[in-house]
Amino acid sequence: MSDAKVKIAYIASSYVAQHDGISVYLENILHELSLLDCATIDVYVKKSVKEKLISRIRKGDNLKKINFITLPDNLILLIILLNFSVNTKKYSLVFSPSLTPVFSIRNYSMKVIHDVTYKVFSKSLSFVKRSYKLLLFWLLKFDDCYGYISKSTLEQINEFTTLNSNNKPFILLSNGIPLQVRSFFEKQSCAPDSKRNDKIDLLFVGSLNYHKGLDKALEFSSLIGKKISKPVVLRLVGKRTSDTKEIMQKYENNFNFELLVKGYVTDSELYELYAQSKYILFFSHSEGFGLPVVEAGYFHTFPLLSDLPVFKQLTNNELFYYSYKEDNLNEMVDKVVNLELDNKDPYFSVIKSMCNQYEKEYGNSAKRICEVLRP
């Protein structure tokens, strides 16, 4: 049983209404912590999204040991109130599931680093956003240990930062298969052989920019449309960015396929798109994990990936990958054309193995958090 004096401050200030990858990670780690009996939890969350967070993590009476403390939406007030609270109360652990503008002087603290993209592919962010990221990484000096979400993220941290020189522990707190994905999958009937074979349904999930490889997704769709007799449909899911218009205009004369821009979609809409799509395109320049790769694989959707270390880690380096250095997109197109005529089972064994490996990782991560609690 947990000791009433063992208490976690769970910093959910980055949770948003149109939830992104950070929000999905935040709610799933919190859900798994709520199922364990290692501590009571104060969740610091913006008032505007408190009820949404509760509805997403509730399961029976698992919220009995969680106290929700609301914060204002105004960023300046939020930072002031949040830092005042965590430094005037006694906690066994101040835990931030992402980088947040919080520094804990009195209490043992840990933040989770998801990626170092602001260093790896800096042009994906504006000067203001890069400066904010620099501030968040500087604040890590006040923390006692660090979480990281994949081996590849840790390699980025060691290569692009000096955090390892602080001699503080690094703890793997991986992504996994979200609760909502598993719940939706159990209710639907899509099987690997039920996807339509009379056309090529492609899916792109992520911000519509160069960083996520939107330009290569459009180019790939155009190339495969020229080499295969089946109709090609590309659906784009994600928010528009400053790159979107430029990329679209650059490739608009090569749209020999059907293009559907979906923008932000709900969970159920996204999962339905996973279920109906044959291939999902991830030609990113940098990723800390790549959650949609695992989510899509759970729905038997074949991932077409860039050759990032984390993507090779997820798939045991047993699929085929696009290299920006070699610019081998035509080669990937040829492999997909052949795949349409060949036996996909060996590849889907790789994808199934990936999903099995990460199905319980949120729970494992929650257990590791409990292991570092300081009484």
N, C-alpha and C positions, 0 to 999 in steps of 0.2 A: 504494500500500500504506500501511497505517496505521503510524504511529510508535509504538513500545511506550510512549513517554513520554506520548503523548496518551491520557488516560484520563478517562472520565466516571463520576461517582458518580450512579447512577440511583436516586432515592428512591421506592421502591415500598411504603412503609410503610402507605399507605392501601388497599392491595389487600386484598379481603375474599373469604371463601369463597363467599357468595351474592352474586356480583359484580354491581355496579351500573354506572351509566354511567361513573363515574370509573375503575372497574376495567377496563372494556372499552377505554377510551381508553388507559390505562396499558399494557395488554398489547399493544395494536396498535402504539403508538409504539415500544415496546421491540422488538417483532418486526421492524419495519421498520429500526430501528437495527442490529439483529443481521445484517441482510442487506447493510449498508454496510461499507466497509472504512476507516472514518475514525478509529476509536478502539477501545480495549478498554474494557469496561464492568464496573464493580462495581455489582451490583444489591442494594440494601438492602431486604429483605423479611422479613416475619414468618415464623418457622419453621413455623407451622401451615399456611401457604398456599404455601410455597415450591414444593412438588411440583406443585401445581395450576397455578401460574404457568408452570412449566417445560413442563408438558404442553400448555398453551394456546399457547405461542409457538414450540415446537420445529418445525423444518422442516429435515430433513436434518442437516447439520453446522453450522447457523447459530449454535450456542451455544458454539463454540470460543473465542471471545474475550469470553465473559461469565463473570464470577465472582460467584456468589450468596453474599451475606453475610447470615446469619440474625439476626433481631432477636427479642426476647421479645415476647409478646402484651401484657404489662403496659405500659400507656401511659406511666407515669412512667419506668420502666426503659428503654423504647424510646426516649423522647426524649433521655434522658441519654446512652445509648450511641451513638445516631445522631449527635448533635451532637459528641460527643467524637471520633468516628471521622472525620467529614468535615472537622473542623478540625485534626486531627493528621496527616492524609495529604495528599499533593499530588495535586490533580486539575486537569485542564484546564477542567472544567465540573462543577459540582454542579447536577444537573437534577432538578426536582420536577415531574412531570406534573400535579400539582394543588397546592393550598395545603397545606403541611405545617409542623409546628412545628420547622422547621430554620432556623438562621441560620448563614451561612458568612462567616467573617471572613477566612480565609486564601485561599480559592479563589473564582474567578469563578463566579457562580451565577445561576440563572434558575428561576422558578416559572411555572406556567401558571394563568391565571385563567379559570375556566369561566363564572362569572356573578357578579352582585352582588345576588342574590335577597334576601339578608339585609337589604338596604336597600330594594329595589324592592317586595318583598312581605314585610315583616318579620314579620307575624303567622303566617307559615308555619313559623317556628322558635320554640322556647322561649327564655326569657331566657338560660339557660345556653348554648344553641347559638349564639345571637346574640353573646354575649360571647366565645365561642371563635372565631367568625368575625372579630370585631373584632381579636382577638389575632393571628390568621393574617394579616390585612391589614396590621397594624402591623409584623409581621416582614418584610414586603416591602421595608421601608426598607433592609434589609441586602443585598438582591439587586442585581445589576448590570444585569439586563434582565428583561423580562417577556414571557411568551407569552400570547396570547389566542386563543380558539377560533372567533370569528366577528366580523364587523364590528359586529354588534349588541352583542356583549360589550364591545368597545372603546368603543362609544358609552355604555354603562352605566358603564364605568370612568371615562370623562371627566366624566360627569354627576354621579356619586355619590361619587367619591373625588378625592383631590388627587395621585394618582400621576403624572399627566402633568407636574406641576410639578417632579418630580425630574430631568427632562431625561435619562431613561434610555430606551434603545431598547425599543420594543414590536414583537414579532414574531408574525405570524400562524402558529399551530400548530393547524390545523383538525382537527375530527373528520372521519371518512370512512366508507366502507363497511367494517365489520369483516371480518377474515379468515374468521371462523366463518360469517358470513352468506353470503359468496361461496361457501365450500365447501359449505354446506348447499344453497344454491340450485342449484348445478351437479348435485346428486344427485336433486333433486325435479322433478316434471313439471308443476307448476301453471302454467297460462298465463292471461292476462287473461280469456279467454272461457270458462274452465273453472269459474269460481266459480258456485255454485248461484244460480239466479234465482228459486227458489220461496220464498225467505225473505231477510231482511235480517240478515246476521251483522255485528254491531258489536264492536269491540275497544277496550278502554281499557288503556293501559300506563303505569304510574307509581304513585307513592305515592297511597294512597286518601285524599285530603284536598282541601281547598278550593283550595290552591295549584295543584294539577294539574287542577282543574276537575271533580272527581268529581260534584259536585252538578249541574253543567250537563250532564254525560254522562248522568246518570240522567233529567234533565228532557227532554233531547233524545230519548232512547229512548222515553219515555212519549208525547211529542208525535207522533213519527213512527208509533208504534204505533196512534195514533188516526186517522191520515190515510192509511194504506196498508193494503191488504187482506192483505199477506203477513205471516207470523209474524216477529216481531222478537226477536233473541237478542243480549243484551249480555254479554260476558265481561270480567271485571275481572282484570287481572294487576298485582300490586304489593303492597307491604307495607301492613298496616293501621297507622293512626296514631291520634292522639288525636281527630282529626276524624271518623274512619270511622263510628263508631256514631251520632253525631249526624246525619250526612248521610243514612245509611241510614234512620234512624227518620223523618226529615223527609219522605222520598220513598216510604216503604214502601207507602202507600195508593195510589200511582200506578204501581205495577209491573204495567202491562198488557202486559208483555213477559217473556220468560224471562231471568232473571238468574243468571249462573254466576260465583261468586267463586273464582278460581283461586289467588290468593296468589302466592308465589314459584314460578317454573317454570324448568326447565332451558332452555338455548339451543335445543335441538331442539324442545322443546314450544312455545317462543315463536315460533320460525320456522314451525312448523306452523300456529299460530294466525294468524300474518300471512298465510300462504298460503290459508287457508280463509275469512278475513274479507273482506267487501266494503269496509267502511269502518273507519277507525281514528280515535278521537276524541281531540283534543288541545286542550282549552279552558283551557290554562294561563294563569296571571296573569303569569308571568315564566319565561324560559328563556334560557340562554346559547347553546344550539345546537338541541337537540331531536333527538337521534340516532334515536329510534324512528320519527320522521317519514320519514327517509331509508331506514331499514331496511325499514319497511312498504312504502314505494314500490318498493323493490327486488323485492318479492313482488307487485307490481301491486295493492296495497291503497290505496284512495282515502283521503287524509287530510282530515279535517274539523277545521279549525284556528281558534284564536282569532287576533285580528289583531295579534299580536306582530310587531315589526319583523323578528326573526330568521326567523319562519315565512314572512313575505312575501319575505324575502331568499332563502330556500331554494327557494321556488316561483315566484320572479320576479313575485310579486304577480299571478298569473294564475289563481288558484283563487278560492273565496269563503270569507269569514272571519266568525267570530262576534266581535262587539264587546261587551265588558262595559259600555262607556259607552252604547251605543245599545240594548243588550239585544235584539238582532235574532235571537233563536233561532228564532222562528216563521218568519222569512224564510229561514233556513238549512234548516229542515225542508222548506219548500216547494221549495227548490232541489234537495234530495236526492230528493224525490218526483218532480219533473220529470226529474231525471237518470236515474231508473230507467226512464223511457220514452224517453229521448233518446240521442243518440250521444255516448259518453264519450271517443272517440278524441282530440279536441283537448286534453282535460284530461290524458289519459294521456301525451300527447306532452310536456307540461310535467313530469310526474312522471318520465318517462324521462330527460329532459334534466337534471333534478336529480340523479338517480342517476349518470348519466354524469359529471357535474361532480365528484362527491365520491368516485368509486370509487377514485381513487389519492391522495386527500388525506393519508392517514396517511404514505404514502411521501414525498410532497412535504414534509410537516412534519418528518420525520426528516432529510431533506436540509438543511432550514433550521437544524436543531439543529447539524448538523455544521459548518455555515458559521460558527457563533459560537464554536467551540472556541478556547480560548486555550492555546497551547503552554507 
